[in-house]
Amino acid sequence: MGLHDAAQVAKLVSSGRLPGLAHGMGRSYGDACLNPGGQLWLTAGLDRFIAFDEATGRLTCEAGVLLRDIQQLAMPRGWALPVMPGTQQVTVGGAIANDVHGKNHHHSGCFGDHVLRIRLVRTDGSTLECGPGLQPGWWAATVGGLGLTGVIVEAEIQLRRAASAWLDTETVPFSGMQEFLQLSDGSETAWEHAVAWIDCLSGPLVRGLFMRANTAGPQARREPAPRALTVPFVPPVPLANRLSLRPFNALYFHRGRMKAGRTVIHGAAFHHPLDALHGWNRLYGPTGFFQYQSVVPRDAGRAATEAMLAEIARAGEGSCLAVLKTFGARAPCGMLSFVRPGVTLALDFPNRGARTLALFERLDAIVADAGGRLYAAKDARMPRALFEAGYPRLDEFVAFRDPGISSGLSRRLLGS
Ligand SMILES: Cc1cc2nc3c(=O)[nH]c(=O)nc-3n(C[C@H](O)[C@H](O)[C@H](O)COP(=O)(O)OP(=O)(O)OC[C@H]3O[C@@H](n4cnc5c(N)ncnc54)[C@H](O)[C@@H]3O)c2cc1C
């Protein structure tokens, strides 16, 4: 069911007999945005800008507005979203409900840290406003609340000043977790953005390319963002497979090493490389793929990451999309926000059925032993015990759930 007008949402969401769920752009990798057997309330029609104060950078908009559209409105006026996930094809409601993070957590925190107020509609027809300092329980439950506390219809966001859409970047090849952690620590104060691509088959040796960036000045180049390509069909077998992975990773690493150093690139190429390849998910073929994203506390980060990468290399699984980064000390505002200080590893895995799931069980054990957690936005299979252990504020959260809302994920991990 499509939602088109914030004023009508209360009527629509309170009239359903089946439990419903808000659905933004469906960019979550698993069942957080799905509701098999129930209703989906499509929020893409809630796409209006309501107010923008160019002097203060305060933007009010409906919850189906895309982050891409906010950037297009704000950047020519010298403003930008302070936190951008790896794709711009995400709604404001989805970004709040997963309290998404970018490559600048150490600098700017999570998306929710920049939201000043939201309007939430419940399936009993009531509407409430919350924000930092305004109905703090509802606020903390809804930011990162996986859409389970109500439908966000409107948000007010504080943008940040941005001199240009371009970034001054530096790429540094590294080898080993110790070198990665030194680079991360050494980049915290002087660099806004930091992230590493790693060769997931390099095992505990962990070779990769560390990339850091700062917003370039207004004198930076002004060419348009790179043009997008499209994967036109689903190949019968995954193109990202065991045979292609090893040579691709070796080539990517050595090419990156040759081109290491400083350069100026468009922010979209740095933050959202996959947005330039429409339908990239088709490369995984008809059986699709999983993403597995964990975060483990900093003191366990080195050993746990090495152990996970050893398991992945032994299994010969994984893909060229493997990302390693650290989260900073800033605690997120949501009860179920994923981010915590520590080391996060995110990898795509082509779905090879039982073999892939068996590998995840071994990775789960490492994450659990390290006191870590998995990202619900990227999950389609985590065991309930791992979810409960990883999210200690779960009991507190449950009191704020909307009984008329349910998702595949909530039934799997919360029992309803
Ligand atoms: C290529 C790619 C890169 C990514 N990189 C990152 C990254 O770097 N960091 C990161 O944190 N995430 C990342 N993600 C995940 C993505 O940012 C999140 O899953 C985001 O929440 C998706 O937003 P959406 O609008 O598609 O929402 P959906 O996926 O449709 O929904 C996500 C959740 O939000 C809820 N929701 C949506 N709209 C509303 C609303 N109006 N009111 C209440 N609840 C609502 C849904 O019920 C669901 O629980 C990435 C995803 C992709 C595909």
The ligand as a MOL file (V3000), in Angstrom:
LIG
                    3D

  0  0  0     0  0            999 V3000
M  V30 BEGIN CTAB
M  V30 COUNTS 53 58 0 0 0
M  V30 BEGIN ATOM
M  V30 1 C 25.0410 -0.7120 -1.3920 0
M  V30 2 C 24.5700 -0.5090 0.0210 0
M  V30 3 C 25.4440 0.0870 0.9200 0
M  V30 4 C 25.0400 0.2930 2.2440 0
M  V30 5 N 25.9210 0.8920 3.1020 0
M  V30 6 C 25.5560 1.1160 4.3780 0
M  V30 7 C 26.4270 1.7780 5.2700 0
M  V30 8 O 27.5350 2.1910 4.9080 0
M  V30 9 N 25.9990 1.9960 6.5470 0
M  V30 10 C 24.7770 1.5930 6.9640 0
M  V30 11 O 24.4490 1.8180 8.1300 0
M  V30 12 N 23.9180 0.9630 6.1410 0
M  V30 13 C 24.2790 0.7200 4.8670 0
M  V30 14 N 23.4080 0.0880 4.0020 0
M  V30 15 C 22.0930 -0.3030 4.5080 0
M  V30 16 C 21.0440 0.8020 4.3010 0
M  V30 17 O 21.6020 2.0680 4.4960 0
M  V30 18 C 19.9400 0.6160 5.3460 0
M  V30 19 O 19.4270 -0.6860 5.2650 0
M  V30 20 C 18.8190 1.6450 5.2100 0
M  V30 21 O 18.0190 1.5500 6.3560 0
M  V30 22 C 17.9540 1.3840 3.9840 0
M  V30 23 O 16.9660 2.4170 3.8650 0
M  V30 24 P 15.6440 2.2140 3.0110 0
M  V30 25 O 15.0220 3.5280 2.7940 0
M  V30 26 O 15.9440 1.3840 1.8140 0
M  V30 27 O 14.7500 1.4030 4.0370 0
M  V30 28 P 14.2240 -0.0970 3.9610 0
M  V30 29 O 15.3670 -0.9990 3.6950 0
M  V30 30 O 13.0590 -0.1900 3.0680 0
M  V30 31 O 13.7480 -0.2770 5.4650 0
M  V30 32 C 14.7160 -0.3410 6.4930 0
M  V30 33 C 14.0410 -0.3100 7.8550 0
M  V30 34 O 13.4990 0.9920 8.0290 0
M  V30 35 C 12.1270 0.9190 8.3350 0
M  V30 36 N 11.5000 2.1100 7.7490 0
M  V30 37 C 11.6170 2.5640 6.4830 0
M  V30 38 N 10.8970 3.7010 6.3540 0
M  V30 39 C 10.3520 3.9640 7.5550 0
M  V30 40 C 9.4910 4.9770 8.0570 0
M  V30 41 N 9.0630 5.9790 7.2900 0
M  V30 42 N 9.1000 4.8960 9.3470 0
M  V30 43 C 9.5170 3.9000 10.1460 0
M  V30 44 N 10.3260 2.9170 9.7320 0
M  V30 45 C 10.7310 2.9520 8.4500 0
M  V30 46 C 11.6530 -0.3840 7.7040 0
M  V30 47 O 10.4930 -0.8700 8.3440 0
M  V30 48 C 12.8570 -1.2670 7.9540 0
M  V30 49 O 12.8390 -1.7920 9.2600 0
M  V30 50 C 23.7570 -0.1210 2.6770 0
M  V30 51 C 22.8740 -0.7360 1.7680 0
M  V30 52 C 23.2870 -0.9160 0.4570 0
M  V30 53 C 22.3320 -1.5650 -0.5140 0
M  V30 END ATOM
M  V30 BEGIN BOND
M  V30 1 1 1 2
M  V30 2 1 2 3
M  V30 3 2 2 52
M  V30 4 2 3 4
M  V30 5 1 4 5
M  V30 6 1 4 50
M  V30 7 2 5 6
M  V30 8 1 6 7
M  V30 9 1 6 13
M  V30 10 2 7 8
M  V30 11 1 7 9
M  V30 12 1 9 10
M  V30 13 2 10 11
M  V30 14 1 10 12
M  V30 15 2 12 13
M  V30 16 1 13 14
M  V30 17 1 14 15
M  V30 18 1 14 50
M  V30 19 1 15 16
M  V30 20 1 16 17
M  V30 21 1 16 18
M  V30 22 1 18 19
M  V30 23 1 18 20
M  V30 24 1 20 21
M  V30 25 1 20 22
M  V30 26 1 22 23
M  V30 27 1 23 24
M  V30 28 2 24 25
M  V30 29 1 24 26
M  V30 30 1 24 27
M  V30 31 1 27 28
M  V30 32 2 28 29
M  V30 33 1 28 30
M  V30 34 1 28 31
M  V30 35 1 31 32
M  V30 36 1 32 33
M  V30 37 1 33 34
M  V30 38 1 33 48
M  V30 39 1 34 35
M  V30 40 1 35 36
M  V30 41 1 35 46
M  V30 42 1 36 37
M  V30 43 1 36 45
M  V30 44 2 37 38
M  V30 45 1 38 39
M  V30 46 1 39 40
M  V30 47 2 39 45
M  V30 48 1 40 41
M  V30 49 2 40 42
M  V30 50 1 42 43
M  V30 51 2 43 44
M  V30 52 1 44 45
M  V30 53 1 46 47
M  V30 54 1 46 48
M  V30 55 1 48 49
M  V30 56 2 50 51
M  V30 57 1 51 52
M  V30 58 1 52 53
M  V30 END BOND
M  V30 END CTAB
M  END
